[in-house]
Amino acid sequence: MTPPLGLYVHIPFCRQRCHFCAFYLELHREAAADEFMRALGIELRRYADEPSVGGRLLGSVYIGGGTPTVLTAGQLTGVLEKVRGSFPLHPDCEITVEAHPGTVTDAYLSVLRGAGVTRLSFGAESMHDAELVRIGRPGGGTETIAAVAAARRAGFTNINLDLMYGLPGQTIETWKRSLSACCELFPTHLSCYALTVEPGTRLAHDIRRERLPPLDESVQIQMDDAAGRMLAGAGYLRYEISNYAKPRFECRHNLLYWTQGEYLGIGPSAQSFIGGVRFGNIADLTAYEAALAQGRLPIEGRTELSPREQLRDAVIFGLRLERGILTSQLNGHALNYGYLPVIQALRRQKLLEDQADRTRLSPEGRLHADTVAEKLF
């Protein structure tokens, strides 16, 4: 039986660009949003007729961005109507919408809940307003508190909060206070991401000009350790390097990315993995809409992975999971690429550890996950 497919819908609009952001986005304008909605409907109908995905059952729908909630509630529910008109949904389909806490109201969230959205993901980033100012993030901690309360009044029981650590001026103590404040809101899921400085961003410019201090990797490592201990004490299980959940509240859609599940991405810059092929849409709203108007899918890049390459990716992505991967998978990857000495060295360095028939990153290995991945690629 063919397993359910995941669907990612990229909403490319934001009210402004945060200083750390290097993702493709457009500043929100009503006319542009209306045109985008029409193009999105065309893309969905095209895929409904594609033999590789047409008729596939959707196990998860993830509406991300950008900031999806800069759209009206009617536009977002319209997205879901277009999805339902193109694909069958599993009765227990996980439907997530990303939201900036300052863009939602009780009425807005009630409309989303009534349309079948099952999960909200709020981009809190920090509960300290001064830290948000330094990264150009609008809003404050009180907005996150108010948004979570509104979500519960609307009937949502599955709520994620995104946090970032290693922010300019952030200390281990302020990071712990952000974690504590979020735990007091009783979300079912928390994502804790280490800040990275992407070339070309305002953050990179400010650090280069010494307007902000450079990142301190050793402090980020301490912050990651603090998060692991505090969240475990609060009943959250780390199931992936950056993700923690109450039992049975792991994000099913994101698990597809780490377990070689198949997913279709629509919207500009969205990425897909279907039938061993990775492909992505052009990261330009005008070009995206023009391609669809001309009867073409807006695909920019396409890579067909060999069985060996698929095993490589299964190993690299799977090691991000707390449960790790089957040791037999790792051994097969080692034989394919002659990596046995590399894997032996990673074990000697205590970056990999074996438990029964599985291999995973050690606590030390989690802190150097990117280095381990580079060695195995």
One Martini backbone bead per residue (centre of mass of N, CA, C, O) as a GRO file, in nm:
protein
  377
    1MET     BB    1   0.095   0.037   0.024
    2THR     BB    2   0.071   0.364  -0.020
    3PRO     BB    3   0.185   0.613   0.136
    4PRO     BB    4   0.138   0.897   0.254
    5LEU     BB    5   0.138   1.232   0.173
    6GLY     BB    6   0.305   1.533   0.173
    7LEU     BB    7   0.214   1.888   0.217
    8TYR     BB    8   0.364   2.189   0.101
    9VAL     BB    9   0.288   2.540   0.170
   10HIS     BB   10   0.408   2.839   0.027
   11ILE     BB   11   0.413   3.152   0.187
   12PRO     BB   12   0.586   3.451   0.068
   13PHE     BB   13   0.480   3.638   0.306
   14CYS     BB   14   0.562   3.957   0.465
   15ARG     BB   15   0.592   4.251   0.647
   16GLN     BB   16   0.896   4.168   0.713
   17ARG     BB   17   1.246   4.145   0.749
   18CYS     BB   18   1.447   3.973   0.921
   19HIS     BB   19   1.786   3.987   0.998
   20PHE     BB   20   1.827   3.652   0.965
   21CYS     BB   21   1.686   3.628   0.690
   22ALA     BB   22   1.722   3.404   0.376
   23PHE     BB   23   1.456   3.374   0.266
   24TYR     BB   24   1.207   3.362   0.054
   25LEU     BB   25   1.041   3.683  -0.004
   26GLU     BB   26   0.748   3.898   0.027
   27LEU     BB   27   0.588   4.175   0.054
   28HIS     BB   28   0.283   4.248   0.155
   29ARG     BB   29   0.008   4.239  -0.086
   30GLU     BB   30  -0.305   4.211  -0.187
   31ALA     BB   31  -0.272   4.176  -0.493
   32ALA     BB   32  -0.049   3.958  -0.474
   33ALA     BB   33  -0.216   3.752  -0.312
   34ASP     BB   34  -0.437   3.706  -0.521
   35GLU     BB   35  -0.250   3.599  -0.747
   36PHE     BB   36  -0.131   3.366  -0.588
   37MET     BB   37  -0.392   3.208  -0.536
   38ARG     BB   38  -0.441   3.140  -0.832
   39ALA     BB   39  -0.175   2.989  -0.884
   40LEU     BB   40  -0.208   2.771  -0.667
   41GLY     BB   41  -0.456   2.638  -0.796
   42ILE     BB   42  -0.316   2.552  -1.056
   43GLU     BB   43  -0.096   2.373  -0.931
   44LEU     BB   44  -0.283   2.171  -0.793
   45ARG     BB   45  -0.430   2.075  -1.053
   46ARG     BB   46  -0.179   1.968  -1.195
   47TYR     BB   47  -0.108   1.751  -0.975
   48ALA     BB   48  -0.380   1.596  -0.989
   49ASP     BB   49  -0.277   1.496  -1.298
   50GLU     BB   50  -0.034   1.353  -1.188
   51PRO     BB   51   0.076   1.029  -1.175
   52SER     BB   52   0.271   1.050  -0.914
   53VAL     BB   53   0.021   1.210  -0.724
   54GLY     BB   54  -0.247   1.153  -0.818
   55GLY     BB   55  -0.465   1.054  -0.552
   56ARG     BB   56  -0.307   1.097  -0.313
   57LEU     BB   57  -0.279   1.064   0.015
   58LEU     BB   58  -0.299   1.287   0.287
   59GLY     BB   59  -0.121   1.310   0.603
   60SER     BB   60  -0.010   1.610   0.542
   61VAL     BB   61  -0.031   1.970   0.616
   62TYR     BB   62   0.193   2.251   0.541
   63ILE     BB   63   0.176   2.597   0.633
   64GLY     BB   64   0.423   2.815   0.519
   65GLY     BB   65   0.724   3.035   0.538
   66GLY     BB   66   0.696   3.305   0.602
   67THR     BB   67   0.352   3.445   0.666
   68PRO     BB   68   0.049   3.315   0.650
   69THR     BB   69  -0.105   3.534   0.855
   70VAL     BB   70  -0.121   3.774   0.639
   71LEU     BB   71  -0.348   3.644   0.559
   72THR     BB   72  -0.651   3.581   0.544
   73ALA     BB   73  -0.867   3.358   0.664
   74GLY     BB   74  -1.005   3.313   0.389
   75GLN     BB   75  -0.747   3.245   0.231
   76LEU     BB   76  -0.656   3.001   0.399
   77THR     BB   77  -0.917   2.836   0.362
   78GLY     BB   78  -0.884   2.839   0.053
   79VAL     BB   79  -0.641   2.657   0.044
   80LEU     BB   80  -0.783   2.409   0.166
   81GLU     BB   81  -0.996   2.384  -0.052
   82LYS     BB   82  -0.795   2.330  -0.283
   83VAL     BB   83  -0.675   2.077  -0.162
   84ARG     BB   84  -0.944   1.912  -0.138
   85GLY     BB   85  -0.999   1.943  -0.456
   86SER     BB   86  -0.718   1.760  -0.528
   87PHE     BB   87  -0.708   1.588  -0.251
   88PRO     BB   88  -0.704   1.337  -0.038
   89LEU     BB   89  -0.776   1.300   0.308
   90HIS     BB   90  -0.692   1.193   0.589
   91PRO     BB   91  -0.878   1.161   0.871
   92ASP     BB   92  -0.579   1.220   1.037
   93CYS     BB   93  -0.485   1.486   0.934
   94GLU     BB   94  -0.216   1.699   0.948
   95ILE     BB   95  -0.275   2.058   1.011
   96THR     BB   96  -0.052   2.322   0.951
   97VAL     BB   97   0.009   2.657   1.091
   98GLU     BB   98   0.188   2.929   1.056
   99ALA     BB   99   0.259   3.195   1.312
  100HIS     BB  100   0.232   3.513   1.409
  101PRO     BB  101   0.130   3.634   1.705
  102GLY     BB  102   0.048   3.937   1.583
  103THR     BB  103  -0.174   3.809   1.346
  104VAL     BB  104  -0.385   3.714   1.568
  105THR     BB  105  -0.718   3.608   1.657
  106ASP     BB  106  -0.991   3.468   1.769
  107ALA     BB  107  -1.144   3.474   1.500
  108TYR     BB  108  -0.923   3.364   1.318
  109LEU     BB  109  -0.878   3.090   1.470
  110SER     BB  110  -1.169   2.987   1.445
  111VAL     BB  111  -1.163   2.959   1.139
  112LEU     BB  112  -0.933   2.751   1.123
  113ARG     BB  113  -1.063   2.535   1.297
  114GLY     BB  114  -1.324   2.507   1.118
  115ALA     BB  115  -1.130   2.415   0.861
  116GLY     BB  116  -0.921   2.183   1.010
  117VAL     BB  117  -0.709   2.282   1.181
  118THR     BB  118  -0.470   2.109   1.416
  119ARG     BB  119  -0.206   2.304   1.394
  120LEU     BB  120   0.019   2.525   1.565
  121SER     BB  121   0.294   2.765   1.473
  122PHE     BB  122   0.480   2.972   1.676
  123GLY     BB  123   0.698   3.259   1.638
  124ALA     BB  124   0.869   3.356   1.906
  125GLU     BB  125   1.206   3.307   1.965
  126SER     BB  126   1.136   3.510   2.216
  127MET     BB  127   1.059   3.652   2.555
  128HIS     BB  128   1.253   3.900   2.477
  129ASP     BB  129   1.233   4.207   2.345
  130ALA     BB  130   1.535   4.290   2.307
  131GLU     BB  131   1.609   4.043   2.130
  132LEU     BB  132   1.411   4.104   1.900
  133VAL     BB  133   1.520   4.379   1.817
  134ARG     BB  134   1.814   4.277   1.731
  135ILE     BB  135   1.658   4.088   1.489
  136GLY     BB  136   1.396   4.230   1.368
  137ARG     BB  137   1.151   4.135   1.550
  138PRO     BB  138   0.833   4.154   1.575
  139GLY     BB  139   0.728   4.209   1.883
  140GLY     BB  140   0.639   3.999   2.177
  141GLY     BB  141   0.583   3.802   2.450
  142THR     BB  142   0.281   3.886   2.494
  143GLU     BB  143   0.183   3.779   2.218
  144THR     BB  144   0.231   3.482   2.272
  145ILE     BB  145   0.046   3.451   2.513
  146ALA     BB  146  -0.212   3.549   2.364
  147ALA     BB  147  -0.210   3.341   2.129
  148VAL     BB  148  -0.235   3.083   2.298
  149ALA     BB  149  -0.501   3.158   2.434
  150ALA     BB  150  -0.662   3.186   2.170
  151ALA     BB  151  -0.619   2.896   2.070
  152ARG     BB  152  -0.768   2.759   2.303
  153ARG     BB  153  -1.042   2.901   2.258
  154ALA     BB  154  -1.059   2.770   1.958
  155GLY     BB  155  -0.951   2.445   2.019
  156PHE     BB  156  -0.653   2.409   2.052
  157THR     BB  157  -0.409   2.124   2.134
  158ASN     BB  158  -0.179   2.181   1.903
  159ILE     BB  159   0.126   2.343   2.004
  160ASN     BB  160   0.386   2.544   1.875
  161LEU     BB  161   0.721   2.665   1.963
  162ASP     BB  162   0.953   2.892   1.850
  163LEU     BB  163   1.310   2.896   1.906
  164MET     BB  164   1.610   3.095   1.975
  165TYR     BB  165   1.970   3.056   1.991
  166GLY     BB  166   2.231   3.296   2.001
  167LEU     BB  167   2.158   3.573   2.042
  168PRO     BB  168   2.212   3.888   2.059
  169GLY     BB  169   2.268   3.927   2.407
  170GLN     BB  170   2.229   3.648   2.491
  171THR     BB  171   2.182   3.443   2.768
  172ILE     BB  172   2.150   3.174   2.958
  173GLU     BB  173   1.937   3.304   3.141
  174THR     BB  174   1.741   3.414   2.921
  175TRP     BB  175   1.697   3.140   2.792
  176LYS     BB  176   1.572   3.001   3.038
  177ARG     BB  177   1.335   3.202   3.062
  178SER     BB  178   1.209   3.137   2.791
  179LEU     BB  179   1.158   2.839   2.846
  180SER     BB  180   0.985   2.877   3.099
  181ALA     BB  181   0.763   3.054   2.969
  182CYS     BB  182   0.676   2.836   2.764
  183CYS     BB  183   0.606   2.605   2.960
  184GLU     BB  184   0.368   2.774   3.097
  185LEU     BB  185   0.190   2.727   2.817
  186PHE     BB  186   0.168   2.424   2.732
  187PRO     BB  187   0.292   2.296   2.498
  188THR     BB  188   0.339   2.013   2.276
  189HIS     BB  189   0.572   2.188   2.128
  190LEU     BB  190   0.934   2.235   2.064
  191SER     BB  191   1.156   2.463   1.893
  192CYS     BB  192   1.526   2.465   1.886
  193TYR     BB  193   1.730   2.712   1.736
  194ALA     BB  194   2.022   2.786   1.600
  195LEU     BB  195   2.178   3.052   1.522
  196THR     BB  196   2.246   3.180   1.195
  197VAL     BB  197   2.478   3.331   0.968
  198GLU     BB  198   2.375   3.470   0.678
  199PRO     BB  199   2.457   3.566   0.391
  200GLY     BB  200   2.322   3.899   0.329
  201THR     BB  201   2.232   3.981   0.595
  202ARG     BB  202   2.177   4.205   0.841
  203LEU     BB  203   2.329   4.048   1.056
  204ALA     BB  204   2.596   4.018   0.906
  205HIS     BB  205   2.643   4.322   0.877
  206ASP     BB  206   2.643   4.398   1.183
  207ILE     BB  207   2.882   4.215   1.259
  208ARG     BB  208   3.091   4.329   1.061
  209ARG     BB  209   3.040   4.633   1.192
  210GLU     BB  210   3.016   4.591   1.513
  211ARG     BB  211   2.705   4.618   1.622
  212LEU     BB  212   2.743   4.312   1.680
  213PRO     BB  213   2.806   4.026   1.815
  214PRO     BB  214   2.938   3.743   1.777
  215LEU     BB  215   2.912   3.425   1.770
  216ASP     BB  216   2.898   3.164   2.034
  217GLU     BB  217   2.934   2.834   2.025
  218SER     BB  218   2.977   2.759   2.325
  219VAL     BB  219   2.709   2.887   2.418
  220GLN     BB  220   2.519   2.723   2.239
  221ILE     BB  221   2.589   2.452   2.370
  222GLN     BB  222   2.483   2.530   2.651
  223MET     BB  223   2.193   2.590   2.556
  224ASP     BB  224   2.126   2.309   2.452
  225ASP     BB  225   2.169   2.167   2.722
  226ALA     BB  226   1.956   2.328   2.880
  227ALA     BB  227   1.715   2.243   2.710
  228GLY     BB  228   1.729   1.939   2.753
  229ARG     BB  229   1.694   1.948   3.064
  230MET     BB  230   1.438   2.125   3.099
  231LEU     BB  231   1.242   1.967   2.904
  232ALA     BB  232   1.262   1.695   3.038
  233GLY     BB  233   1.152   1.801   3.315
  234ALA     BB  234   0.868   1.889   3.151
  235GLY     BB  235   0.803   1.628   2.944
  236TYR     BB  236   1.001   1.640   2.704
  237LEU     BB  237   1.088   1.491   2.392
  238ARG     BB  238   1.363   1.425   2.217
  239TYR     BB  239   1.345   1.346   1.851
  240GLU     BB  240   1.528   1.587   1.759
  241ILE     BB  241   1.766   1.807   1.768
  242SER     BB  242   1.527   2.063   1.766
  243ASN     BB  243   1.297   1.860   1.893
  244TYR     BB  244   1.002   1.875   2.106
  245ALA     BB  245   0.771   1.645   2.284
  246LYS     BB  246   0.502   1.524   2.365
  247PRO     BB  247   0.352   1.249   2.377
  248ARG     BB  248   0.231   1.214   2.042
  249PHE     BB  249   0.348   1.525   1.925
  250GLU     BB  250   0.484   1.483   1.681
  251CYS     BB  251   0.581   1.595   1.373
  252ARG     BB  252   0.476   1.437   1.094
  253HIS     BB  253   0.582   1.606   0.864
  254ASN     BB  254   0.885   1.638   0.950
  255LEU     BB  255   0.946   1.330   0.952
  256LEU     BB  256   0.965   1.298   0.646
  257TYR     BB  257   1.246   1.436   0.610
  258TRP     BB  258   1.401   1.214   0.814
  259THR     BB  259   1.257   0.934   0.654
  260GLN     BB  260   1.203   0.948   0.337
  261GLY     BB  261   0.957   1.080   0.278
  262GLU     BB  262   0.690   1.197   0.092
  263TYR     BB  263   0.682   1.524  -0.079
  264LEU     BB  264   0.494   1.819  -0.161
  265GLY     BB  265   0.575   2.134  -0.316
  266ILE     BB  266   0.418   2.455  -0.299
  267GLY     BB  267   0.531   2.725  -0.428
  268PRO     BB  268   0.770   2.939  -0.393
  269SER     BB  269   1.065   2.738  -0.321
  270ALA     BB  270   0.954   2.468  -0.306
  271GLN     BB  271   1.000   2.131  -0.192
  272SER     BB  272   1.065   1.791  -0.324
  273PHE     BB  273   0.984   1.420  -0.273
  274ILE     BB  274   0.961   1.188  -0.550
  275GLY     BB  275   1.060   0.889  -0.648
  276GLY     BB  276   1.373   0.979  -0.591
  277VAL     BB  277   1.304   1.293  -0.639
  278ARG     BB  278   1.444   1.612  -0.644
  279PHE     BB  279   1.251   1.924  -0.626
  280GLY     BB  280   1.208   2.277  -0.732
  281ASN     BB  281   1.100   2.589  -0.705
  282ILE     BB  282   1.098   2.892  -0.796
  283ALA     BB  283   1.240   3.199  -0.638
  284ASP     BB  284   0.977   3.356  -0.792
  285LEU     BB  285   0.676   3.493  -0.823
  286THR     BB  286   0.660   3.586  -1.118
  287ALA     BB  287   0.772   3.322  -1.247
  288TYR     BB  288   0.569   3.131  -1.122
  289GLU     BB  289   0.312   3.258  -1.251
  290ALA     BB  290   0.405   3.242  -1.548
  291ALA     BB  291   0.431   2.937  -1.577
  292LEU     BB  292   0.133   2.868  -1.511
  293ALA     BB  293   0.006   3.050  -1.738
  294GLN     BB  294   0.176   2.857  -1.958
  295GLY     BB  295   0.144   2.545  -1.848
  296ARG     BB  296   0.373   2.531  -1.624
  297LEU     BB  297   0.582   2.410  -1.411
  298PRO     BB  298   0.793   2.579  -1.153
  299ILE     BB  299   1.058   2.417  -1.218
  300GLU     BB  300   1.420   2.432  -1.159
  301GLY     BB  301   1.505   2.161  -1.004
  302ARG     BB  302   1.653   1.821  -1.072
  303THR     BB  303   1.708   1.507  -0.877
  304GLU     BB  304   1.819   1.184  -0.930
  305LEU     BB  305   1.836   0.921  -0.710
  306SER     BB  306   2.014   0.679  -0.619
  307PRO     BB  307   2.020   0.423  -0.407
  308ARG     BB  308   2.280   0.523  -0.272
  309GLU     BB  309   2.180   0.818  -0.223
  310GLN     BB  310   1.933   0.741  -0.053
  311LEU     BB  311   2.095   0.610   0.174
  312ARG     BB  312   2.263   0.853   0.249
  313ASP     BB  313   2.021   1.033   0.332
  314ALA     BB  314   1.904   0.841   0.545
  315VAL     BB  315   2.149   0.867   0.730
  316ILE     BB  316   2.178   1.176   0.767
  317PHE     BB  317   1.882   1.235   0.856
  318GLY     BB  318   1.842   1.003   1.071
  319LEU     BB  319   2.062   1.113   1.278
  320ARG     BB  320   1.869   1.343   1.391
  321LEU     BB  321   1.745   1.128   1.543
  322GLU     BB  322   1.719   0.987   1.848
  323ARG     BB  323   1.691   0.684   1.731
  324GLY     BB  324   1.807   0.682   1.461
  325ILE     BB  325   1.954   0.401   1.298
  326LEU     BB  326   2.025   0.141   1.130
  327THR     BB  327   2.321  -0.019   1.123
  328SER     BB  328   2.287  -0.141   0.839
  329GLN     BB  329   2.273   0.129   0.694
  330LEU     BB  330   2.551   0.234   0.772
  331ASN     BB  331   2.711  -0.003   0.650
  332GLY     BB  332   2.611   0.034   0.360
  333HIS     BB  333   2.727   0.318   0.326
  334ALA     BB  334   3.022   0.244   0.381
  335LEU     BB  335   3.053   0.049   0.139
  336ASN     BB  336   2.977   0.243  -0.096
  337TYR     BB  337   3.211   0.484   0.010
  338GLY     BB  338   3.444   0.401   0.211
  339TYR     BB  339   3.354   0.480   0.541
  340LEU     BB  340   3.461   0.300   0.770
  341PRO     BB  341   3.689   0.479   0.896
  342VAL     BB  342   3.502   0.713   0.968
  343ILE     BB  343   3.311   0.559   1.159
  344GLN     BB  344   3.527   0.461   1.353
  345ALA     BB  345   3.614   0.749   1.437
  346LEU     BB  346   3.335   0.842   1.547
  347ARG     BB  347   3.336   0.630   1.771
  348ARG     BB  348   3.601   0.709   1.913
  349GLN     BB  349   3.486   1.015   1.954
  350LYS     BB  350   3.186   0.981   2.057
  351LEU     BB  351   2.956   1.056   1.817
  352LEU     BB  352   2.885   0.754   1.817
  353GLU     BB  353   2.617   0.516   1.902
  354ASP     BB  354   2.526   0.190   2.022
  355GLN     BB  355   2.191   0.020   2.010
  356ALA     BB  356   2.182  -0.265   1.929
  357ASP     BB  357   2.047  -0.209   1.592
  358ARG     BB  358   2.144   0.094   1.655
  359THR     BB  359   2.236   0.431   1.544
  360ARG     BB  360   2.365   0.730   1.707
  361LEU     BB  361   2.391   1.019   1.840
  362SER     BB  362   2.552   1.160   2.065
  363PRO     BB  363   2.553   1.419   2.268
  364GLU     BB  364   2.810   1.523   2.126
  365GLY     BB  365   2.713   1.475   1.830
  366ARG     BB  366   2.480   1.680   1.829
  367LEU     BB  367   2.680   1.932   1.848
  368HIS     BB  368   2.816   1.790   1.556
  369ALA     BB  369   2.620   1.721   1.314
  370ASP     BB  370   2.738   1.867   1.066
  371THR     BB  371   3.014   1.725   1.070
  372VAL     BB  372   2.909   1.439   1.037
  373ALA     BB  373   2.763   1.484   0.770
  374GLU     BB  374   3.012   1.569   0.603
  375LYS     BB  375   3.165   1.292   0.642
  376LEU     BB  376   2.906   1.122   0.501
  377PHE     BB  377   2.872   1.267   0.203
   0.00000   0.00000   0.00000
